[in-house]
């Protein structure tokens, strides 16, 4: 879908992009072939930007598209950057980046799935994030990234696709677990929720036992369950991303049947 996108070009909005599609320019290459037939005010600017976009994408220059793609359209770059993308999720002691902190996190990609725990290896996420240029999260713009930025002084220069807003566009509301259930995405840590994650961390730190999802755990057992829960949250994001991408693309096809 990125190669069918023109809205990252200055002066091109939804209307102009759709007009290009309706005039047979369903992607960058088709535009180059047919641009002389188009009577568009921005034709010269569009042509230069299309040529640059092709070159930037060939070099996987995510920074170029990060600066130009509207947040609502970052999903269109998902398939182009999927081999250099990671899914991210964190657990915290609460909801405020100012007063609470990250207890564990997970990164999932085509190459590996790695968990991070405060006091053990959480600091390693800083270096590991450098391997990727595209991040997928659920509510990460308001939660995961601000927490990590504040606690680890991280600066995120990645393309960032926050799935929550795209699911709103598709008519899905509620938290991650609610959407998973609607889509039939299964998980082994059934019954564990966000508040349980806080309790599990406390049980690990205090070496006390708590009952969570029919299990009574404490100490290292509590940490193991917390990490497994966080890991499932992260890995399941791929199923959600694939679903969202396919359905958003299908919606787009109603305007552009030749989209790439």
N, C-alpha and C positions, 0 to 999 in steps of 0.2 A: 504493500500500500504506500510505502514512502515514495516510490518512483511514480506514483499517481498523484502526489501531493504538490500543490502550487501555493498553498496559503502561507508557506514560510518565506515567500518572496515579498519584499516590500511593495505595498500597493495592491496586493492580491488578497481578496477576502473570499468568503463562501460563494458569493454570487459570481465573481469572475472565475473562480475555479470550476464551478458547475457549468458556466458558459463554455469554458475550454473543453470540458468533457463532452458536452453536447455537440461541439463542433469537431468531434473526432480526435481530440487530443487527450486520450485517456491516460497517458503516461508521458514521461519526459521525452522518450524517443519519438513518440508519435507527434509531439509538439514540434520537435526539430524538423521532422519530415514535412509538416503542414503549416509551419508558421507563416510562410509567404502568402498563404491563402487567407490568413486571419486579419481582420481589420480591428485590431485592438490598440487602444491608446498606449498600453504599457508594453507593447510587443518587444521593443528593443531591450528594455530592462528585464523582462521575463526571459528572453533568450539568453542573455548573459548569465542570469541566475541559474537557469536550467543547466547550462554547460558547467558552471561551477559546482552545482549540486551533484552532478554525475561524477565529477572528479573527487569531490569531498567524500561521497559515499564509497567510491572505489577504494579510498584510503581509510575508510571507517572513521572519518573525522567526526566523532560524536559531538565535540565542542561546537562545531559549526551549526549542527542541527539543534543542539540544546539552546543556543541563543536565538534561534529563529522559529522553531516550531512552537505554536501555542500549546500550553499544557494539555489541553483537551485533545490534541492530535498526536501526542507522543506515542500512543499505541500503534500508530501507523509504521513506526520504525522497529517494532518488536521483532518481526521475522528477519529483518536485515541485520540486526545486532544480536540475534538470539545466541550465537556461539560465544559472545562476549558479554552476556548478561548474567546477572545473579538475582535471585529472589531473596528478600531479606525480611526478618521478623525478629522482634525483641520481646523480652519480658522485663517488667519493672516492678518497683515497690509501690507504685501509684501512678497517677495520671499527670502530675505536674513536673515538667522538666526542671523547674527551679527548685522544687522541694524533694523530689524523688530521684531514683537512679536506676540504671540498667543493671539487671542481675544476670541475664544471659541473653545470647543472641545466636542467630544461625544464618549462614549463607548457603544457598543451594544453586548449583549451576550444572551444566552438562558434564563437567569434569569431576565435581566433588560436592559433598555436603559436609559442612564443618560447623561444629558448635563452639561457642565461646562462653566462658563463665567468669564472672567477676572474681578477682583474687586468684584465678588460675591462668587464663589465657585471653581474657577479653581484649587486652591491648593489641593482640595480633590482628584483630579485625581491621585496624588502620592500614596495615601493609597489604592484607589480603584484598581489600576493596580496590586497590590499585590495579588488580588483574582485570577489572571489569570496566566497561564504559556505559553500561545500561543497567539500571536497577528497577526491579519490580517489587512493589509493596502493596499492602492493603491499609489505607489510612496513614501511610508513611509520611506524607507531607506535613501532617499535623502531629504525628506521634513518634514514629521510629527515628526519622532523621533529626528532628529537633533534640531528642534525648541524646542520641549519639554525638551530635555536634557539640552540645553543651558539656557532656561528661568527658569526651575524649578529644575535644577541640578539633573535630573533624570538619573539613570543608568538602562538600559534595559537588563535584564537577560533572557528575554522570547525567546522562539522560535519565529521567525518572518517570516511570509510569505508575501512578497511584490507581490501583484497580477499583477502589471504592467509588470514585466518581464515574467511571465508565459503567459500572454495574447500576448506578443510579440512572444513567442514560438508558440502560436496557430494562429498567423497571424493577430492579432488585434493590431492596432496602434492608437495613439491619446489619448486624455484625458479620464477621467472617464465618462463624459457625452456622448462622442462619442461612447464608447463601450456599455454603457447602451442602447443607441438608436439602435445600431446594434442588440442587444439581445432582444429588445422589453421590457426593464425594464421601467416601468412608474414611474412618480413622480408628487406630487402635486405642488411643487415649480417650475413648468415648466417656463423656461425663465430666471431664476436666475443663474448667473455664478460667477466665482471666483472674478472678478473685482467688481461685485455687492456686494459681501460679504464685501469687503473693504469699499465701500460706505455706506453700511448699518451700519457698526460699527461706522463710522464717524458721521452718522446721529443720531445714538443713543447717542454718547458722546456729540455732539454739540447741540443736541435737535433741529436739523434742518430737514426739509422734503426733501426727494428725490424720484424720480420716478424710480421704479424697476419693471420690468415684468408687466407693466400695472397698478401698484399700486403706490400710493403716500403715503409714510410713514415717520415717524420721531420719535425720542425718543424711548419709550418702544415698540411701534409698529415695529420700525425698528429692534430692538433687537429680538423681537418675530419672525419676518420673517427670520432673520439671523440664529437663533437657529433652526428653522424648516428646513431651507435649509441644515444646517450642519447635522442635525439629519437624513435627507433623504440620504445624501451622505453616512453616516455611515451604516444605516440599509440596504441600497441597496448592500453594499459590500458582504453581505451573499449570495445573488442571484448570484453575479459574482463569488464568491469563489466556490459555488456548481457547477456552469457551468465549471469553469476552472478545478476543481478536476476531474469531470466526464470525461472531454475530454482529460485531460492529462493521466488519467488512461486508457482510451480507446487506446490512442497512445501506452502506455506501453504494453497493452495486445497483441499487434502485436509481441512482443518479448517474453512475458510471459503470456500465456493464463490461468495460474493457480494462478495469483497474488491475494493477499488478501488485 
